[in-house]
Amino acid sequence: MADRTVRERRIEDVDSVVAGLDPGSSPHGRRLRAGIETLRGRLRLAHGRCEQVDERRWADYRAALDTGVGELDVELGRVAEHHDVEEVDERVYPHLARLELEAWRLRIGEVEESMSVDLVTYAHRELVVEGPVRREDVERILDAIRVSVPFVETSPAPR
């Protein structure tokens, strides 16, 4: 069996962290699981060049990822008994978006594309405003980031 590449190890590590999120028996469990799976896919895309990130930056990112996933896990516990779909989305979406945004911030730091850097800064500002997050605005910005950064296949090599 061939050694896994740095990229494969890092992507699998992040996958396992995100896969550990569990919405439990929430009435919205299926919807929340779908959101978590979407996040995993988006992180894979953002981590397409993670092997280019030095160990120190990757360790800092992983520590922030662990913190963000922990906060999301707490929020999933809080919304477990909520029945209002809109309220659940309002509380969970900012966590999902921040996790994706931090992955893009790491990726863009390596690519250094000014338009992408500006988009990340704008999205971050939208996510930290007082009051409800304007999901449509953040998604438009994240969509622009996703297409502005060069794509690299992120599927692990077949074994």
C-alpha positions as CSV (number, residue, x, y, z in Angstrom):
1,M,0.0,0.0,0.0
2,A,1.4,3.3,-1.0
3,D,1.9,6.1,1.5
4,R,-0.8,8.7,1.5
5,T,0.2,12.1,0.4
6,V,0.1,15.1,2.7
7,R,-3.0,16.4,1.0
8,E,-4.8,13.0,1.4
9,R,-3.9,12.8,5.1
10,R,-5.0,16.4,5.7
11,I,-8.3,16.0,3.8
12,E,-9.1,12.7,5.6
13,D,-8.3,14.3,8.9
14,V,-10.7,17.2,8.3
15,D,-13.3,14.8,6.9
16,S,-13.2,12.8,10.1
17,V,-13.5,15.9,12.3
18,V,-16.6,17.1,10.4
19,A,-18.0,13.6,10.2
20,G,-18.0,13.5,14.0
21,L,-20.7,16.2,14.1
22,D,-24.0,14.6,15.0
23,P,-27.4,16.4,15.1
24,G,-28.7,13.6,17.3
25,S,-32.4,13.1,17.5
26,S,-33.2,16.6,16.4
27,P,-36.5,16.9,14.5
28,H,-34.3,18.5,11.8
29,G,-31.7,15.8,11.9
30,R,-31.9,14.9,8.2
31,R,-31.7,18.6,7.2
32,L,-28.8,19.2,9.5
33,R,-26.9,16.1,8.3
34,A,-27.3,17.3,4.8
35,G,-25.8,20.7,5.8
36,I,-22.9,18.9,7.4
37,E,-22.3,16.8,4.3
38,T,-22.4,19.9,2.2
39,L,-19.8,21.5,4.5
40,R,-17.5,18.4,4.1
41,G,-17.7,18.7,0.3
42,R,-17.0,22.4,0.4
43,L,-14.0,21.9,2.7
44,R,-12.6,19.3,0.3
45,L,-12.8,21.9,-2.5
46,A,-11.2,24.6,-0.4
47,H,-8.4,22.1,0.7
48,G,-7.5,21.3,-2.8
49,R,-4.0,22.6,-2.3
50,C,-3.6,22.1,1.4
51,E,-0.3,20.3,0.9
52,Q,1.2,23.7,0.1
53,V,0.4,25.1,3.5
54,D,3.3,24.8,5.9
55,E,3.0,22.8,9.1
56,R,2.6,25.8,11.4
57,R,-0.2,27.4,9.4
58,W,-1.9,24.0,9.1
59,A,-1.7,23.4,12.8
60,D,-3.2,26.9,13.5
61,Y,-5.9,26.2,11.0
62,R,-6.7,22.8,12.5
63,A,-6.9,24.3,16.0
64,A,-9.3,26.9,14.7
65,L,-11.3,24.2,12.9
66,D,-11.5,22.1,16.1
67,T,-12.8,25.2,17.9
68,G,-15.3,26.0,15.2
69,V,-16.5,22.4,15.0
70,G,-16.9,22.4,18.8
71,E,-19.0,25.5,18.7
72,L,-21.1,24.0,15.9
73,D,-21.6,20.8,17.9
74,V,-22.8,22.9,20.9
75,E,-25.2,24.7,18.6
76,L,-26.5,21.4,17.2
77,G,-27.2,20.4,20.8
78,R,-29.1,23.7,21.5
79,V,-31.3,23.4,18.4
80,A,-32.1,19.7,19.0
81,E,-35.5,20.4,20.4
82,H,-36.4,23.4,18.3
83,H,-39.2,22.9,15.8
84,D,-38.9,26.2,13.8
85,V,-36.9,25.4,10.7
86,E,-36.1,29.1,10.2
87,E,-34.7,29.5,13.7
88,V,-32.6,26.3,13.4
89,D,-31.2,27.6,10.1
90,E,-30.5,31.0,11.6
91,R,-28.5,29.5,14.4
92,V,-26.6,26.8,12.5
93,Y,-25.8,28.4,9.2
94,P,-23.3,31.0,10.5
95,H,-21.2,28.2,12.0
96,L,-21.2,26.3,8.7
97,A,-20.3,29.4,6.7
98,R,-17.5,30.4,9.1
99,L,-16.0,26.9,8.9
100,E,-16.0,27.0,5.1
101,L,-14.8,30.6,5.0
102,E,-11.8,29.8,7.2
103,A,-10.8,27.0,4.8
104,W,-11.0,29.4,1.9
105,R,-8.9,31.9,3.9
106,L,-6.2,29.3,4.3
107,R,-6.3,28.4,0.6
108,I,-6.3,31.9,-0.6
109,G,-3.4,32.8,1.6
110,E,-1.4,30.4,-0.5
111,V,-2.8,31.6,-3.9
112,E,-2.7,35.3,-3.1
113,E,-5.4,36.4,-5.5
114,S,-6.6,39.9,-4.6
115,M,-10.2,39.4,-5.7
116,S,-10.5,36.3,-3.6
117,V,-8.9,38.0,-0.6
118,D,-11.4,40.9,-0.9
119,L,-14.3,38.4,-1.1
120,V,-13.2,36.5,2.0
121,T,-12.8,39.8,3.9
122,Y,-16.3,40.8,2.8
123,A,-17.9,37.5,3.8
124,H,-16.2,37.6,7.2
125,R,-17.6,41.0,7.8
126,E,-21.1,39.7,6.9
127,L,-20.8,36.9,9.3
128,V,-19.7,39.0,12.3
129,V,-22.4,41.7,12.0
130,E,-24.8,42.3,14.8
131,G,-28.2,40.8,14.1
132,P,-29.2,38.0,11.8
133,V,-26.7,36.9,9.2
134,R,-28.0,37.7,5.7
135,R,-27.6,34.1,4.3
136,E,-28.3,35.0,0.7
137,D,-25.6,37.7,0.8
138,V,-23.0,35.3,2.4
139,E,-23.9,32.5,-0.1
140,R,-23.4,34.8,-3.1
141,I,-20.0,35.8,-1.7
142,L,-19.0,32.2,-1.0
143,D,-20.2,31.2,-4.5
144,A,-17.9,33.9,-6.0
145,I,-15.0,32.6,-3.9
146,R,-15.6,29.0,-4.9
147,V,-15.4,30.0,-8.6
148,S,-12.6,32.6,-8.3
149,V,-10.1,30.2,-6.8
150,P,-8.4,27.7,-9.1
151,F,-9.9,24.3,-8.8
152,V,-7.8,21.3,-7.9
153,E,-9.2,17.7,-7.7
154,T,-9.5,16.9,-4.0
155,S,-10.6,13.3,-4.1
156,P,-8.1,10.9,-2.5
157,A,-6.2,8.8,-4.9
158,P,-7.6,5.3,-5.3
159,R,-5.9,2.6,-3.2
